[in-house]
């Protein structure tokens, strides 16, 4: 009868939907083609960074053959033969070591120091707010905010030191005391550590290296970078380019060597980098290239080195947002759960 058929249908449906077997399927991941395109963009940006920084290094080394910082100590020195023979980089940039913007800032270094100090305070405040909201329920292992707070403080102190100096030759190794050399080495270590430590963190999350291996690699690279500068290049005219080239290569080259875009694991890892994070990294690269090449052409008129510090602040914001959205620097464990069993 109809009643028996209906009763049989209800009992069958109930037996097939036991509460202990109910599963919730997580939202489907992006299509494989979209993931591969995103991974290819990330991989291409690392290639662009390495190529651009290598070309910048070659141009710098070429111009160093025509430039003696000991005979060019001010922007006005840009008219002598010492810098007239430069082939690639701006005269005022190599003379000052930075792209100063005197038409916008009375003291570009002091303006950058104040901006970096404000950024450091914001990072510290964000750390305190995040800790208060967590109520110690979940330990936050991220080093993005504390690491960048230390970086901005060191960066600010470096700019402040430059802002109070009339004759930059007092920064040379021959004129500095032992205590001053140790102090400058510590500041340089904090600034340069951003590159190797960022690479180490990425390789750990990518499971390419164990934490001890990654941090030993980072420490070795950092020691070599700091030692090389103090032994062979110690001069304010060389500091900024050396720091930028070192950090960009330290970040991009390990990713390029260890994480390609061929295996499924590498594709998934690289595809987690959001488009706005890639744009932010590209923006930093553009500023790094424009400052030494186009300082005298237009870059000094639109902000000079202050734009570089601003681009770094934007990059930090994107890194924090990336972590909050569960990207490369976030907690990936929840992203891997496709089914949640409800009892």
C-alpha positions as CSV (number, residue, x, y, z in Angstrom):
1,X,0.0,0.0,0.0
2,X,0.9,3.6,-0.2
3,X,1.3,3.9,3.6
4,X,3.8,1.0,3.7
5,X,5.8,2.3,0.8
6,X,6.0,5.8,2.5
7,X,7.0,4.2,5.8
8,X,9.7,2.1,4.1
9,X,11.1,5.3,2.4
10,X,11.3,7.2,5.7
11,X,13.0,4.4,7.6
12,X,15.5,4.0,4.8
13,X,16.4,7.7,4.7
14,X,16.8,7.8,8.5
15,X,19.2,4.8,8.5
16,X,21.3,6.4,5.8
17,X,21.7,9.7,7.7
18,X,23.0,8.6,11.1
19,X,24.2,11.7,13.2
20,X,27.6,10.1,13.6
21,X,28.2,10.0,9.9
22,X,27.2,13.5,8.9
23,X,30.1,15.3,7.2
24,X,30.5,18.9,6.2
25,X,32.6,19.5,3.1
26,X,34.8,22.5,3.1
27,X,34.5,25.0,0.2
28,X,36.2,23.6,-2.8
29,X,39.7,24.9,-3.5
30,X,40.4,27.1,-6.6
31,X,40.6,25.3,-9.9
32,X,44.0,23.7,-10.7
33,X,44.5,26.1,-13.6
34,X,43.9,29.1,-11.4
35,X,46.4,27.8,-8.9
36,X,49.0,27.2,-11.5
37,X,48.6,30.7,-12.9
38,X,49.0,32.2,-9.4
39,X,52.0,30.0,-8.7
40,X,53.5,31.1,-12.0
41,X,53.0,34.7,-11.2
42,X,54.8,34.2,-7.8
43,X,57.6,32.3,-9.4
44,X,58.0,34.9,-12.2
45,X,58.2,37.7,-9.6
46,X,61.1,36.0,-7.9
47,X,62.8,35.7,-11.3
48,X,62.2,39.4,-12.0
49,X,63.6,40.3,-8.5
50,X,66.8,38.3,-9.0
51,X,67.4,39.5,-12.5
52,X,66.7,43.2,-11.7
53,X,68.8,43.2,-8.6
54,X,71.6,41.4,-10.4
55,X,71.5,44.0,-13.2
56,X,71.5,46.8,-10.5
57,X,74.6,45.1,-8.9
58,X,76.4,45.0,-12.3
59,X,75.7,48.7,-13.0
60,X,76.8,49.6,-9.5
61,X,80.1,47.7,-9.8
62,X,80.7,49.3,-13.2
63,X,80.2,52.8,-11.8
64,X,82.3,52.1,-8.7
65,X,85.3,51.9,-11.1
66,X,84.7,55.6,-11.9
67,X,83.7,56.7,-8.4
68,X,85.9,57.4,-5.3
69,X,83.7,58.4,-2.4
70,X,86.6,60.0,-0.7
71,X,86.6,62.8,-3.2
72,X,82.8,63.4,-3.4
73,X,81.3,64.3,-0.1
74,X,78.3,66.4,-1.0
75,X,75.7,66.7,-3.7
76,X,77.5,69.7,-5.1
77,X,80.4,67.4,-5.9
78,X,78.4,66.0,-8.7
79,X,79.9,68.4,-11.1
80,X,83.5,67.1,-10.8
81,X,85.2,64.5,-12.9
82,X,84.8,61.9,-10.2
83,X,81.1,61.5,-10.9
84,X,80.8,62.9,-14.4
85,X,82.1,59.6,-15.8
86,X,79.3,57.5,-14.2
87,X,77.5,55.4,-16.8
88,X,74.4,54.2,-15.1
89,X,73.5,55.5,-11.6
90,X,72.6,59.0,-10.6
91,X,75.4,61.3,-9.6
92,X,73.7,62.7,-6.5
93,X,72.7,59.2,-5.4
94,X,76.2,57.8,-5.4
95,X,77.5,61.0,-3.8
96,X,75.0,61.1,-0.9
97,X,74.4,57.3,-0.7
98,X,70.6,58.0,-0.8
99,X,68.2,59.9,-3.1
100,X,67.6,63.0,-1.0
101,X,64.5,65.2,-1.6
102,X,65.6,68.7,-0.4
103,X,62.6,70.3,-2.2
104,X,60.1,68.3,-0.1
105,X,62.0,67.7,3.1
106,X,64.3,70.0,5.0
107,X,66.1,66.9,6.2
108,X,65.2,63.7,4.3
109,X,67.0,61.5,6.8
110,X,65.2,63.0,9.8
111,X,61.8,62.6,8.0
112,X,62.5,59.0,7.2
113,X,63.7,58.4,10.8
114,X,60.4,59.9,12.2
115,X,58.3,57.8,9.8
116,X,60.1,54.6,10.6
117,X,59.8,55.2,14.3
118,X,56.0,55.7,13.9
119,X,55.9,52.4,12.0
120,X,57.8,50.7,14.7
121,X,55.3,52.1,17.3
122,X,52.4,50.9,15.2
123,X,53.8,47.4,15.0
124,X,54.3,47.3,18.8
125,X,50.8,48.6,19.4
126,X,49.4,46.0,17.0
127,X,51.3,43.2,18.9
128,X,49.8,44.4,22.2
129,X,46.2,44.5,20.8
130,X,46.6,41.0,19.2
131,X,47.9,39.6,22.5
132,X,45.0,41.2,24.4
133,X,42.4,39.9,22.0
134,X,43.8,36.4,22.0
135,X,43.5,36.2,25.9
136,X,46.3,33.6,25.7
137,X,43.9,31.0,24.2
138,X,46.2,30.4,21.3
139,X,49.9,31.2,21.3
140,X,50.8,33.4,18.4
141,X,54.0,32.2,16.9
142,X,54.2,34.7,14.1
143,X,57.3,36.9,14.0
144,X,56.0,39.4,11.4
145,X,55.1,42.2,13.8
146,X,58.0,41.8,16.3
147,X,60.5,41.3,13.6
148,X,59.3,44.4,11.7
149,X,59.2,46.4,14.9
150,X,62.9,45.7,15.5
151,X,63.6,46.4,11.8
152,X,61.9,49.8,11.8
153,X,63.6,50.8,15.0
154,X,67.0,49.9,13.6
155,X,66.1,51.6,10.3
156,X,64.9,54.7,12.2
157,X,68.1,54.9,14.3
158,X,70.2,54.6,11.1
159,X,68.4,57.5,9.5
160,X,68.6,59.6,12.6
161,X,72.4,59.0,12.8
162,X,72.7,60.2,9.2
163,X,70.5,63.2,9.9
164,X,72.8,64.5,12.6
165,X,76.0,64.2,10.7
166,X,77.5,67.0,8.6
167,X,80.5,65.2,7.2
168,X,79.7,61.6,6.2
169,X,83.4,60.7,6.1
170,X,83.2,60.3,9.9
171,X,81.4,57.0,9.1
172,X,84.4,55.5,7.4
173,X,86.3,52.6,9.0
174,X,89.4,54.7,9.5
175,X,87.7,57.4,11.5
176,X,85.3,55.3,13.7
177,X,86.3,54.0,17.1
178,X,86.0,50.4,18.0
179,X,82.7,51.1,19.9
180,X,81.3,52.9,17.0
181,X,82.2,50.0,14.6
182,X,80.5,47.5,17.0
183,X,77.4,49.7,17.2
184,X,77.1,50.1,13.4
185,X,77.6,46.4,12.9
186,X,74.7,45.7,15.3
187,X,72.4,48.1,13.5
188,X,73.4,46.6,10.1
189,X,72.8,43.1,11.5
190,X,69.3,44.0,12.5
191,X,68.5,45.6,9.2
192,X,70.0,42.8,7.0
193,X,68.4,40.1,9.1
194,X,65.1,40.7,7.4
195,X,66.2,38.9,4.2
196,X,67.8,35.7,5.6
197,X,65.1,35.3,8.3
198,X,62.3,35.8,5.8
199,X,63.8,33.2,3.6
200,X,64.2,30.8,6.5
201,X,60.6,31.2,7.6
202,X,59.3,30.6,4.1
203,X,61.4,27.4,3.6
204,X,60.3,26.1,7.0
205,X,56.6,26.6,6.1
206,X,57.3,25.0,2.7
207,X,58.9,22.0,4.5
208,X,62.0,22.3,2.4
209,X,64.3,22.7,5.4
210,X,64.0,21.8,9.1
211,X,64.0,24.8,11.5
212,X,67.6,24.1,12.6
213,X,68.8,23.9,9.0
214,X,66.9,27.0,7.9
215,X,68.2,29.2,10.8
216,X,71.7,27.9,10.4
217,X,71.5,28.9,6.8
218,X,70.1,32.3,7.7
219,X,72.7,32.9,10.4
220,X,75.5,32.0,8.0
221,X,74.2,34.3,5.2
222,X,73.8,37.1,7.7
223,X,77.3,36.7,9.1
224,X,78.8,36.7,5.6
225,X,76.8,39.8,4.5
226,X,77.7,41.9,7.6
227,X,81.3,40.8,7.6
228,X,81.8,41.5,3.8
229,X,80.4,45.0,4.2
230,X,82.6,45.9,7.2
231,X,85.7,44.4,5.6
232,X,85.5,45.7,2.0
233,X,82.8,48.3,1.6
234,X,82.5,50.3,4.8
235,X,81.3,53.7,3.5
236,X,77.9,55.5,3.7
237,X,77.8,55.9,-0.1
238,X,77.6,52.1,-0.4
239,X,75.3,51.2,2.5
240,X,71.9,51.6,1.0
241,X,72.5,49.7,-2.2
242,X,74.4,47.0,-0.4
243,X,71.5,46.5,2.0
244,X,68.8,46.5,-0.7
245,X,70.6,44.1,-3.0
246,X,71.5,41.8,-0.1
247,X,67.9,41.7,1.3
248,X,66.2,41.2,-2.1
249,X,68.6,38.4,-3.1
250,X,68.3,36.8,0.3
251,X,64.5,36.7,0.0
252,X,64.1,35.8,-3.6
253,X,67.0,33.5,-4.4
254,X,66.2,30.7,-1.8
255,X,62.6,30.7,-2.9
256,X,63.6,30.4,-6.5
257,X,66.0,27.5,-5.8
258,X,63.9,25.5,-3.3
259,X,60.3,26.3,-4.4
260,X,59.5,26.1,-8.1
261,X,56.1,25.9,-9.7
262,X,56.2,22.3,-11.1
263,X,55.3,20.0,-8.3
264,X,51.8,20.0,-6.8
265,X,53.1,20.9,-3.4
266,X,55.0,23.9,-4.7
267,X,52.0,25.1,-6.8
268,X,49.8,25.0,-3.7
269,X,52.3,26.9,-1.6
270,X,53.0,29.6,-4.2
271,X,49.3,30.0,-5.1
272,X,48.6,31.1,-1.5
273,X,50.4,34.4,-2.2
274,X,47.7,36.9,-2.8
275,X,47.8,39.3,-5.8
276,X,48.0,42.3,-3.6
277,X,51.0,40.9,-1.8
278,X,52.8,40.3,-5.2
279,X,51.9,43.8,-6.2
280,X,53.4,45.1,-2.9
281,X,56.7,43.2,-3.5
282,X,56.8,44.5,-7.1
283,X,56.3,48.1,-5.8
284,X,59.3,47.7,-3.4
285,X,61.4,46.4,-6.3
286,X,60.4,49.3,-8.5
287,X,61.4,51.8,-5.8
288,X,64.7,50.0,-5.2
289,X,65.5,50.3,-8.9
290,X,64.3,53.8,-9.5
291,X,66.1,55.4,-6.5
292,X,69.7,54.8,-7.8
293,X,68.9,55.1,-11.5
294,X,66.5,58.0,-11.7
295,X,67.2,60.1,-8.6
296,X,68.4,63.0,-10.7
297,X,65.8,62.5,-13.4
298,X,62.5,62.6,-11.4
299,X,62.7,60.5,-8.2
300,X,64.1,63.2,-5.9
301,X,61.2,65.5,-6.9
302,X,58.5,63.0,-5.9
303,X,59.9,62.0,-2.5
304,X,63.3,60.3,-3.0
305,X,64.2,57.8,-0.3
306,X,61.1,58.5,1.7
307,X,59.2,56.6,-1.0
308,X,61.3,53.6,-0.3
309,X,60.5,53.6,3.4
310,X,56.8,54.1,2.5
311,X,56.9,51.1,0.2
312,X,58.4,49.0,3.0
313,X,55.5,50.0,5.3
314,X,53.0,49.0,2.7
315,X,54.7,45.7,2.3
316,X,54.5,45.0,6.0
317,X,50.8,45.8,6.0
318,X,50.2,43.3,3.2
319,X,52.3,40.7,5.0
320,X,50.1,41.1,8.1
321,X,46.9,40.9,6.1
322,X,48.3,37.8,4.3
323,X,48.8,36.1,7.7
324,X,45.3,37.1,8.9
325,X,43.7,35.7,5.7
326,X,45.5,32.3,6.2
327,X,48.0,32.7,3.4
328,X,51.6,31.6,3.2
329,X,52.5,33.0,6.6
330,X,49.4,32.0,8.3
331,X,48.3,28.7,9.9
332,X,47.8,26.3,7.1
333,X,46.4,23.4,9.2
334,X,42.8,24.5,8.9
335,X,43.1,24.9,5.2
336,X,44.0,21.3,4.7
337,X,40.9,20.0,6.4
338,X,38.4,19.2,3.7
339,X,35.8,17.4,5.9
340,X,34.7,18.0,9.5
341,X,32.9,15.1,11.2
342,X,30.0,16.2,13.4
343,X,28.9,13.9,16.2
